[in-house]
Amino acid sequence: MQIKPKLVSLFGFNIQGDIGGMTAYRSARHRFTWFAATTPKEPQTPSQENLRARWTMVAAVWAALPHSAKAEWQLAAQTARLRITAYNLFMHCHTTQDQAILDTINNQTGSNLQLNPQAP
């Protein structure tokens, strides 16, 4: 169900996450989207739990980065004309530990992005 941002903004809401059996978020195109929350049919596997724990740790590393470091990742993503955000680029590079992708982006953009040693 699509809700017009003007209506939600009118009431001062910034809704995101699971709310009363519904999941809500604001899309990249600034539209509010709601859908029924789903429940997994099977419990998580150990590999799913490990991956989610890794994402949580990398997200914490991103949150702790200074603004200047985040801006450097954003500039690299924009200069390379990637269709992802700086956060998504950071998450991908740190969860996959793919130095080749990082080297390619550094060569294309003239940046000096590094894998953060605090990330798993």
Order of alpha helices (4+ residues) and beta strands (2+ residues): beta-alpha-beta-beta-beta-alpha-alpha-alpha-alpha
